[in-house]
Amino acid sequence: MKIVLLESLGIHDNLLASYVKPLREKGYEFAAYERSDNLDVQIEEAKDADILIIANMPLKAEVINACPKLKYIDVAFTGVDHVALDAARAKGIKVSNASGYSTVAVAELTIAMILGLLRYVPQIDKACRTGGTKAGFIGSELAGKTVGLIGTGAIGYRVAELVHAFGASVVAYNGFSYKEDTELIKYLPMKELMEQSDIVSLHCPVTNESRGLINAETLSYMKPTAFLINEARGPVVDSQALADALNSGKIAGAGIDVFEKEPPLDMSHPLLRAKNTIVTPHVAFATKESMEKRAVIVFDNINTYLAGNQKNVIL
């Protein structure tokens, strides 16, 4: 049986070797490659695999269909919208993800984005480096603000805990599934959430329900002093509508880590030119600690599968 890793897991080679060694001792073949976005290269590397490991590299149907022995896809990521699940389902291939590895990392970058916007960190850094002062950059405190969450899974809930510790109140969108209010979170319909929130932070997967959820209409409900944070998935937001809202002053700023496609971005992307916007190249999940947690989950998934069971089931 052959296990193929199609892209780096972001851990030291020695740590990877420590996970691979027990598999090789049991007679399993293991091959690791650097990421390539060339389909022909992917097919050549994956064609003999019984098990494929990927992270956030798109895995298209052409690759899955070119792997006659493939039985299991181990996704070293939380979201799986970059995997051709229909193709996997049609071939009876099982799929697992690495849910939970990046909860702390994403939540902490969310706080960094919020504080960066509230305190004008990019602008005052630039001003200080160019002989300027704080003039025009008197910021605001997170304490006393209302943070609206769209998505209250593990990451969203951790963000709720963190902003609450800063003295903010928390509301959340009730449209994905019914949840009771708690001492920490009050659930609201979308329009009310957008109207009441000083910061709206997205932590939901891409589904038919969430795709394009943040658009010209929903943005129009926000306060002109409010900020939008997106560390969920790019397609949840209409980027042009968001850029228009930012540039026209309908909202005050945004922190964006995810886009319709993986960076590098086309330099014409509207959010790269939008006012008061912090942009990062999909790094929210990426810390030393999260990469190590992810590797543990990925190889635990494989060992569980090889033992005849399955964890973190997607398919």
BALUM-393116 format. One line per 3 residues: number of its first residue (from 1); their letters; for each residue x, y, z negated of N, C-alpha, C. Coordinates in steps of 0.1 Angstrom, whole numbers, plus 2048, in hexadecimal, padded with zeros to 3 digits. Each point is the difference from the previous one (the first is absolute). Last residue first. Example, Ala and Ser with C-alpha at 12.3 -4.5 7.8 and 13.67 -1.06 7.14 Angstrom:
residues 2
2 = sa = 880:7EA:7B9:809:80B:800:7F8:80B:7F8 | 803:7C7:801:7F7:80C:800:809:80C:800
END
This chain:
residues 315
315 = liv = 75C:879:7D7:7F9:7F6:808:803:7F2:7FB | 80D:822:7E5:7F9:809:809:7F8:7F7:80A | 818:7F8:7CC:7F9:7FC:80C:7FA:80B:808
312 = nkq = 820:7F6:7D7:7FE:80C:807:7FA:7FE:80E | 812:7D3:7F1:7FE:80C:7F7:7FE:80C:809 | 7FD:7C6:804:802:80D:806:7FD:80B:7F6
309 = nga = 80F:7C7:805:7F6:809:7FC:803:80E:807 | 81C:7D7:803:7F3:7FC:804:7F5:80A:7FB | 831:802:7FE:7FB:7F7:7F6:7F2:7FC:802
306 = lyt = 816:820:81B:807:7F4:802:7FC:7F5:7F6 | 7EF:82C:7FA:7FB:7FA:80D:806:7F2:802 | 811:819:7DC:7F2:7FC:7FD:7FA:7F9:80D
303 = nin = 82A:814:805:801:7F4:7F8:7F2:7FA:7FC | 801:829:818:805:7F5:808:801:7F3:7F8 | 7F4:828:7E9:7F5:7FC:80A:805:7F4:808
300 = dfv = 81F:813:7E4:7F6:7F9:7F8:7F5:7FB:809 | 820:81C:812:805:7F3:7FF:7F7:7F7:7F7 | 7F3:82E:806:802:7F9:80E:804:7F2:7FE
297 = iva = 7FF:81C:7D9:7F2:7FC:805:801:7F8:80D | 828:812:7EF:7FB:7F6:7F7:7F3:7FB:805 | 812:824:816:807:7F4:804:7FB:7F4:7F7
294 = rke = 7F0:82C:7F7:7FA:7FA:80C:807:7F3:803 | 811:819:7DC:7F3:7FA:7FD:7FA:7F9:80C | 826:819:807:803:7F4:7F9:7F4:7F8:7FB
291 = mse = 7FC:82A:816:805:7F6:809:803:7F3:7F9 | 7F2:825:7E6:7F5:7FA:808:805:7F5:80A | 820:819:7E6:7F8:7F7:7F8:7F5:7F9:807
288 = kta = 81A:821:815:809:7F4:7FD:7F7:7F6:7F9 | 7E3:81F:81E:80A:802:7F5:808:7F4:7FE | 7D7:811:822:80E:7FC:800:808:805:7F5
285 = fav = 7D0:808:80F:802:7F2:7FA:80E:7FD:7FD | 7F3:829:815:7FA:800:7F3:803:7F2:7F9 | 80D:813:82D:80A:7FC:7F6:7F9:7FD:7F3
282 = hpt = 7F5:813:831:7FB:7F3:7FB:80A:7FA:7F6 | 80C:82C:811:7FE:7F6:80A:7FD:7F2:7FB | 7F2:835:7F0:80B:7F6:7FE:7FD:7F4:809
279 = vit = 7F0:838:7F7:7FF:7F4:807:80C:7F7:7FD | 7E2:82E:7EE:80B:7F8:7FD:7FE:7F3:808 | 7EB:833:807:7FF:7F2:801:80D:7F9:7FD
276 = nka = 7EE:831:809:801:7FB:7F2:7FD:7F0:7FF | 7F4:811:830:804:808:7F4:800:7F8:7F3 | 809:7E9:831:7F5:805:7F8:806:808:7F4
273 = rll = 817:7E5:824:800:80F:801:7F5:807:7F7 | 807:7D0:803:80D:805:7FE:801:80F:801 | 7D8:7E8:807:803:802:7F2:80E:804:7FE
270 = phs = 7EE:7F5:82D:7FB:80D:7FA:804:802:7F1 | 81E:7E7:826:7F5:7FC:7F7:7FB:80C:7F8 | 825:7FD:822:7F3:808:802:7F5:7FC:7F6
267 = mdl = 82B:7EA:803:802:80D:7FA:7F4:809:802 | 800:7CA:7FA:801:80A:80B:800:80E:7FA | 810:7D9:7E0:7F4:806:806:804:808:80C
264 = ppe = 818:7D3:7E6:800:80E:803:7F4:805:808 | 7ED:7E6:7E2:80B:809:804:80B:7F8:806 | 7CF:7EC:802:80B:801:7F7:80A:80A:805
261 = kef = 7CC:807:80A:80B:7F6:804:80B:802:7F6 | 7DA:819:7F8:7FA:7F6:809:80A:7F5:805 | 80D:816:7D1:7FB:806:80D:7F9:7F5:808
258 = vdi = 814:80E:7CA:7FC:7F6:80A:7FA:807:80C | 80F:817:7D8:80A:7F6:802:7FD:7F6:80B | 7F2:835:7EC:7FD:7F5:809:80C:7F7:802
255 = gag = 7E7:82D:7E4:80B:7F7:7FF:7FE:7F3:808 | 7EB:837:7FF:7FF:7F1:802:80D:7FA:7FD | 7E0:833:7FA:80C:7F8:803:7FE:7F1:801
252 = aik = 7DD:824:7FB:80D:807:7FD:80D:7F9:803 | 7CD:803:81A:806:7FA:7F4:80E:805:7FE | 7E8:816:820:7F4:7F9:7FA:804:7F8:7F4
249 = gsn = 81C:81B:820:7FE:803:7F2:7F4:7FA:7F9 | 815:7FB:82E:7F5:80A:7FF:7FE:804:7F1 | 81F:7DE:80B:805:80C:807:7F6:80B:7FF
246 = lad = 7F5:7D5:7ED:80C:806:7FA:804:80E:806 | 7DE:7E6:814:7FB:805:7F3:80C:807:7F8 | 80A:7EA:829:7F7:80C:802:7FC:806:7F3
243 = ala = 817:7D8:7FE:809:80B:804:7F8:80D:803 | 7E7:7D9:7F8:807:804:7F3:80A:80C:804 | 7E9:7EB:823:7F7:808:7F8:806:805:7F3
240 = qsd = 81A:7E5:81D:7FE:80D:806:7F6:808:7F8 | 809:7D3:7F2:80B:809:7FE:7FE:80E:806 | 7DF:7DB:7EA:801:807:80E:80B:80A:7FF
237 = vvp = 7FD:7D4:7DE:7FF:80F:802:801:803:80F | 803:7D4:7F1:7F5:804:7F7:7FE:80F:802 | 824:7E7:816:7F3:801:807:7F4:804:7F7
234 = gra = 82E:7FA:7EE:7FF:80B:808:7F2:801:806 | 808:7E9:7D0:803:7FD:80E:7FC:80C:809 | 80C:805:7CF:7F8:7F4:803:804:7FA:80D
231 = eni = 80C:82A:7E7:80A:7F5:800:7F9:7F3:802 | 7F5:837:802:7FD:7F4:806:80C:7F7:7FF | 7E7:830:7EA:80B:7F7:800:7FC:7F3:807
228 = lfa = 7EF:837:7FB:7FD:7F2:804:80D:7F9:800 | 7EB:830:7E7:80B:7F9:807:7FB:7F2:803 | 7E8:834:7F4:802:7F2:7FE:80B:7FA:809
225 = tpk = 7E9:82E:7FD:80C:7FE:7F8:805:7F2:7FE | 7D8:80D:818:80B:806:807:80D:7FF:7F8 | 7D9:7DB:7FA:803:80E:7FC:80B:805:808
222 = mys = 7E1:7D9:815:80B:803:7F6:801:80E:7FD | 7E3:7EB:822:7FA:800:7F2:80A:804:7F6 | 80B:7F9:82F:7F9:80D:7FE:7F9:801:7F2
219 = lte = 817:7D8:80F:809:80B:7FC:7F9:80D:7FE | 7E7:7DC:811:803:7FE:7F2:80A:80A:7FB | 7F4:803:82E:7F4:802:7F7:804:7FE:7F1
216 = ani = 821:7F8:822:7FC:80E:7FF:7F5:803:7F7 | 819:7D4:7F4:7FE:806:80D:7FB:80F:7FE | 80C:7CE:7E6:804:80E:7FE:801:807:80E
213 = lgr = 7F4:7D4:802:7F8:805:7F5:803:80F:7FD | 812:7DE:821:7FB:80D:803:7F8:806:7F6 | 805:7CF:7F8:807:806:80B:7F9:80D:804
210 = sen = 7F0:7E1:7DD:809:80B:7FC:807:807:80C | 7E0:7DB:805:7FA:80A:7F7:809:80C:7FD | 80F:7D9:819:7F6:807:808:7F9:80C:7F8
207 = tvp = 82F:7F5:7EE:7F5:7F7:803:7F7:808:809 | 832:804:7E4:7F9:804:80D:7F5:7F5:802 | 810:80C:7CD:805:7F9:80C:7F8:806:80D
204 = chl = 809:81E:7D3:7F7:7F6:805:807:7F9:80C | 809:829:7E2:807:7F3:7FC:7F7:7F4:804 | 806:83C:800:7FB:7F4:807:808:7F4:7FD
201 = svi = 7F3:833:7E9:80A:7F7:803:7FB:7F2:805 | 7F5:838:7F5:7FA:7F4:804:80B:7F7:805 | 7F9:82E:7DE:809:7F7:808:7F9:7F4:804
198 = dsq = 7E8:820:7EB:80B:809:803:80A:7F9:808 | 7C9:7F4:7FD:80E:7FD:7FD:809:80C:804 | 7CF:7FD:805:804:802:7F3:80F:7FF:7FE
195 = eml = 7E9:7F9:82A:7FD:80E:7FC:806:802:7F2 | 804:7D5:814:808:80A:807:7FD:80E:7FB | 7E6:7DD:7ED:80E:7FF:7FD:809:80A:807
192 = ekm = 7D2:7FE:80B:802:806:7F3:80F:7FF:7FB | 7F3:7EC:829:7FF:80F:801:803:806:7F2 | 800:7D0:804:80B:806:806:7FF:810:800
189 = ply = 7E9:7E4:7D8:7FF:7FF:80F:80B:809:806 | 80B:7ED:7CF:7F7:809:807:7FF:7FD:80F | 814:7EE:7CA:7FE:7FE:80E:7F5:809:806
186 = kil = 826:802:7D5:7F1:802:803:7FF:7FE:80F | 827:7F0:7D9:7FC:803:80E:7F1:802:801 | 818:7F6:7D5:80A:806:809:7FB:806:80D
183 = etd = 7E5:7E7:7E0:805:80C:7F9:80A:808:808 | 7DF:7E5:81D:808:7FC:7F5:804:80D:7F8 | 7D8:7EE:827:809:80A:7FB:807:7FA:7F4
180 = eky = 7F0:7DE:825:7FB:808:7F5:80A:80A:7FC | 7FA:7EB:832:807:7FF:7F4:7FA:809:7F5 | 7F8:7EA:836:7FA:806:7F4:809:7FE:7F4
177 = sfg = 813:805:832:7F9:7F6:7F8:7FB:807:7F4 | 80F:81B:823:806:7F3:805:7F9:7F4:7F9 | 7F7:830:7F7:7FA:7FB:80C:805:7F3:805
174 = nya = 808:822:7DA:7F8:7F4:7FD:7FB:7F9:80C | 82C:823:7F0:7F5:7FE:80A:7F9:7F2:7FD | 818:820:7D9:803:7F6:80B:7F4:7FE:809
171 = vvs = 81A:822:7D5:7F3:7FB:807:805:7F7:80B | 818:818:7D1:800:7F7:80C:7F2:7FD:804 | 821:828:7E3:7F4:7F7:800:800:7F9:80D
168 = agf = 82D:814:7E5:7F6:802:80B:7F4:7F7:7FD | 82B:803:7E7:7F5:809:7FC:7F6:803:80A | 828:7E2:800:804:80E:802:7F5:80A:7FB
165 = ahv = 7F9:7D1:7FF:80A:803:7F7:805:80F:801 | 7E2:7EF:820:7F9:802:7F3:80A:803:7F5 | 810:7F4:82A:7FB:80E:800:7F8:803:7F3
162 = lea = 811:7D4:805:80B:80A:7FF:7FB:80E:800 | 7E1:7DB:804:807:800:7F3:80A:80B:7FF | 7EC:7F9:82A:7F6:806:7F6:806:801:7F2
159 = vry = 819:7EA:822:800:80F:802:7F6:806:7F6 | 800:7D2:801:80C:805:7F9:801:80F:802 | 7DD:7EB:815:7FD:800:7F2:80D:805:7F9
156 = gia = 802:7FA:82F:7F7:80B:7FC:7FE:801:7F1 | 818:7DB:810:808:80D:802:7F7:80C:7FC | 7EC:7D4:7FE:80B:801:7F6:807:80E:802
153 = gtg = 7D2:805:814:806:7F3:7FD:80C:802:7F7 | 7DE:820:814:804:7FF:7F2:804:7F1:7FD | 7F2:828:828:807:7F3:7FF:805:7FF:7F1
150 = ilg = 7FA:82D:80E:7F8:7F7:809:808:7F3:801 | 7FD:82B:7DA:807:7F5:806:7F6:7F9:80A | 809:833:7E7:7F6:7F7:806:807:7F5:807
147 = vtk = 80A:826:7D6:806:7F8:80B:7F5:7F6:805 | 803:832:7E4:7F8:7F4:802:806:7F9:80C | 817:822:7D9:7FB:7FE:80D:7F7:7F4:801
144 = gal = 819:80F:7D8:7F4:807:802:7FA:7FE:80E | 833:7F8:7FC:7F7:800:7F4:7F4:809:803 | 824:800:81E:7F7:7F5:802:7F6:7FF:7F5
141 = esg = 817:82F:80F:802:7F4:7F8:7F6:7F6:803 | 816:829:820:7F5:7FC:7F7:804:7F4:7F9 | 81F:82B:818:7F9:7F3:802:7F4:7FE:7F6
138 = ifg = 81E:829:81A:7FB:7FD:7F2:7F7:7F4:801 | 81B:81A:823:7FF:7F1:7FE:7FD:7FD:7F2 | 809:82C:814:7F5:7FA:808:7FE:7F1:7FE
135 = akt = 82D:813:7EF:7F6:809:805:7F6:7F9:809 | 82A:7F1:7EA:7F3:7F9:7FE:7F5:808:805 | 830:807:817:7FB:7FF:7F2:7F3:7F9:800
132 = ggt = 82D:801:825:7F3:805:7FC:7FE:7FE:7F1 | 826:7F3:81F:801:80C:7F9:7F3:806:7FB | 807:7D5:815:802:80A:80A:800:80E:7FA
129 = rca = 7FA:7D6:7E8:80B:7FD:808:803:80C:80A | 7D9:801:7E4:80C:801:7F8:80D:7FE:808 | 7D6:7FB:815:802:80E:7FD:80D:801:7F8
126 = kdi = 7F1:7D4:80B:805:808:80C:804:80E:7FC | 7EC:7E6:7DF:80D:7FB:803:807:808:80C | 7D4:809:7F5:809:807:7F7:80E:7FA:801
123 = qpv = 7DD:7ED:81B:802:80E:803:80A:807:7F7 | 7F3:7D2:7F9:808:802:80C:803:80E:803 | 7E5:7F7:7D9:80E:7FC:7FF:808:801:80D
120 = yrl = 7D2:80F:7EB:807:805:80C:80F:7FC:801 | 7DC:7F3:7DF:80B:809:7FC:808:805:80B | 7DA:7E2:806:7FC:80A:7F6:80A:80A:7FC
117 = lgl = 80B:7DC:81E:7F7:80A:806:7FC:80A:7F6 | 81B:7DE:7F1:808:807:80A:7F7:80B:807 | 7ED:7E1:7E1:808:80A:7F9:807:809:80A
114 = ima = 7E8:7DC:812:7F7:809:7FA:808:80B:7F9 | 819:7DD:813:7F9:808:80A:7F7:80B:7FA | 814:7E0:7E3:80A:809:805:7FA:809:80B
111 = itl = 7E5:7DF:7EF:802:80A:7F6:80A:80A:805 | 7FA:7DB:81A:7F4:808:801:801:80B:7F6 | 821:7E0:800:802:809:80A:7F3:809:802
108 = eav = 7FE:7DE:7E0:809:80A:7FC:803:80A:80B | 7E4:7DB:809:7FA:809:7F6:809:80B:7FC | 811:7DE:81B:7F6:808:808:7FA:80A:7F6
105 = avt = 81D:7E0:7ED:807:809:809:7F7:80A:807 | 7EE:7DE:7E3:807:80B:7F9:806:809:809 | 7EB:7DB:814:7F7:808:7F8:806:80C:7FA
102 = syg = 811:7DA:81E:803:80E:801:7F7:809:7F8 | 7FD:7CF:802:80E:803:7FF:803:80F:7FF | 7D4:7E9:807:805:803:7F2:80E:805:7FF
99 = san = 7EE:7DF:828:7F8:809:7F8:806:803:7F2 | 80D:7E9:82D:808:802:7F4:7F9:80A:7F7 | 7EA:7DB:826:807:80D:7FF:808:800:7F3
96 = svk = 7ED:7D7:825:801:806:7F2:806:80E:801 | 7E8:7D7:823:807:80D:7FE:7FF:804:7F1 | 7FA:7D2:826:7FD:807:7F3:809:80C:7FF
93 = igk = 7EB:7E7:82D:80D:803:7F9:7FC:807:7F3 | 7E5:7EE:827:7FF:7FA:7F3:80D:803:7F8 | 7F3:811:82C:809:7F5:800:800:7F9:7F2
90 = ara = 7E5:826:808:7FC:7F7:80B:809:7F4:800 | 809:823:7E1:7F4:7F9:7FC:7FD:7F6:80B | 823:81D:808:804:7F6:7F6:7F4:7F8:7FC
87 = adl = 7F9:823:81E:808:7F5:806:804:7F6:7F6 | 7E9:825:7F0:7F7:7F8:809:807:7F5:807 | 818:820:7E6:7F9:7F6:7F8:7F7:7F7:808
84 = avh = 82B:81F:808:7F5:7FC:808:7F9:7F5:7F9 | 81B:828:7E7:801:7F2:804:7F4:7FC:809 | 807:82A:7E9:80A:800:80A:802:7F1:805
81 = dvg = 7E4:80D:7DB:7F9:804:80C:80A:800:80C | 804:7F4:7CF:802:7F6:80B:7FA:805:80D | 813:814:7CB:7F7:800:80B:804:7F6:80B
78 = tfa = 81C:801:7DB:7F3:7FF:7FB:7F5:800:80B | 833:7EA:805:7F9:80E:800:7F3:7FE:7F9 | 81F:7DE:814:806:807:7F5:7FC:80E:7FF
75 = vdi = 7EB:7D0:815:801:80F:802:806:807:7F4 | 7FD:7CD:818:802:806:7F3:803:80F:802 | 7E9:7D4:81C:806:80D:801:800:807:7F3
72 = ykl = 7FB:7CB:818:7FE:809:7F4:808:80D:803 | 7FE:7DA:81F:7F5:7FD:7F7:7FD:80A:7F5 | 81B:7F5:834:7FD:809:7F5:7F4:7FC:7F8
69 = kpc = 816:7ED:829:801:7F9:7F3:7FB:808:7F4 | 801:810:82F:7F8:7F4:800:800:7F9:7F2 | 808:832:814:806:7F8:7F5:7F8:7F4:7FE
66 = ani = 7F5:826:81C:80C:7FA:806:807:7F7:7F6 | 7D9:81A:7F5:7FC:7F6:80A:80C:7F9:807 | 807:824:7E1:7FA:7F5:7F9:7FC:7F5:80A
63 = vea = 811:827:812:80B:7F9:7F9:7FA:7F4:7F9 | 7E3:81C:817:809:7FA:80A:80B:7F8:7F8 | 7E0:81B:7E8:7FB:7F3:804:80A:7F9:80A
60 = klp = 816:824:7DE:7F5:7FF:80A:7FC:7F2:804 | 817:81E:7D7:801:7F2:805:7F4:7FE:80A | 81D:82D:7E8:7F4:7FA:807:803:7F2:805
57 = mna = 81A:813:7D5:802:7FF:80F:7F3:7FB:806 | 80B:806:7D0:7F6:808:807:802:801:80F | 812:7D8:7E8:7FC:80A:7F7:7F6:809:807
54 = iil = 80C:7C9:807:802:80D:805:7FD:80A:7F4 | 809:7C7:80C:800:80B:7F6:802:80D:807 | 7EF:7CA:80D:806:80D:804:7FF:80A:7F4
51 = ida = 800:7C7:80C:7FC:80B:7F7:807:80C:804 | 805:7DB:81A:7F5:7FB:7F9:7FA:80B:7F7 | 820:807:82E:7FD:801:7F2:7F4:7F9:7FC
48 = dka = 818:808:82C:801:7F3:7F9:7FC:800:7F2 | 7FF:828:81C:7FA:7F6:807:800:7F2:7FA | 813:82F:7F5:7F5:7F9:7F8:7FB:7F3:806
45 = eei = 823:81D:814:804:7FE:7F2:7F5:7F7:7F8 | 7F7:80E:82D:80C:7F8:800:804:7FC:7F2 | 7DD:81F:805:7FC:7F3:804:80C:7F6:800
42 = qvd = 809:82E:7F7:7F8:7FA:7F5:7FC:7F1:804 | 815:819:821:80A:7FD:7F6:7F8:7F9:7F4 | 7E6:811:823:808:7F5:805:80A:7FB:7F5
39 = lnd = 7E7:827:7F8:7F8:7F4:7FF:808:7F4:804 | 813:82D:7E9:7FF:7FA:80E:7F9:7F3:7FF | 80E:81C:7DB:7F3:803:805:7FD:7FB:80E
36 = sre = 822:7F0:7D5:7FF:805:80E:7F2:802:803 | 821:7F6:7D0:7F3:804:808:803:804:80E | 821:7DD:7E7:7FD:80F:7FF:7F3:803:809
33 = yaa = 808:7CE:7EB:803:809:80B:7FE:80E:7FC | 806:7C9:7ED:7FC:80D:7FD:805:809:80B | 7F4:7C8:7F2:807:80A:809:7FB:80E:7FD
30 = fey = 7FF:7C9:7EC:7FD:80E:7FE:808:808:809 | 7EE:7C9:7F5:809:809:808:7FB:80E:7FE | 7FB:7D4:7DD:7F9:80A:809:80A:809:807
27 = gke = 808:7DC:7DE:800:7FC:80E:7F9:80A:809 | 80B:803:7D0:7F5:7F6:802:7FE:7FC:80E | 821:820:7F3:803:7F4:7F9:7F5:7F5:801
24 = rlp = 7F9:82C:812:80A:7F8:808:803:7F3:7F9 | 7E5:81D:7E8:7F9:7FB:80B:809:7F8:809 | 812:816:7DB:7F8:7F4:7FC:7F8:7FA:80B
21 = kvy = 81B:828:809:808:7F4:7FD:7F7:7F4:7FC | 7F0:82E:809:800:7F7:80B:807:7F3:7FC | 7FD:824:7E2:7F3:7FB:802:800:7F6:80B
18 = sal = 828:816:7F5:7FC:7F8:7F4:7F2:7FB:802 | 812:81C:821:806:7F3:801:7FC:7F8:7F4 | 7F3:82D:802:7F9:7F8:80A:805:7F2:800
15 = lnd = 817:81E:7E5:7F3:7FC:7FA:7F8:7F8:80A | 829:810:80F:802:7F6:7F6:7F3:7FC:7F9 | 801:823:820:802:7F3:807:801:7F5:7F5
12 = hig = 7E4:82C:7F4:80E:7FC:802:801:7F2:806 | 7D3:81A:80A:807:7FC:7F4:80E:7FD:804 | 7D9:80C:81D:805:80B:7F8:808:7FD:7F3
9 = lse = 7EC:7E4:825:7F8:802:7F5:805:80B:7F7 | 805:7F6:838:806:801:7F3:7F6:802:7F5 | 7F2:7E7:82D:805:80D:7FC:805:800:7F2
6 = llv = 7EF:7D8:815:801:809:80C:805:80E:7FD | 803:7CB:7EC:7FE:80D:7FB:803:80A:80C | 7F2:7C9:7FC:807:80B:807:7FC:80D:7FA
3 = ikm = 802:7C6:7F8:7FB:80D:7FB:807:80B:806 | 7F6:7C8:80B:808:80C:802:7F9:80D:7FA | 803:7C5:7FC:7F7:80C:800:809:80C:800
END
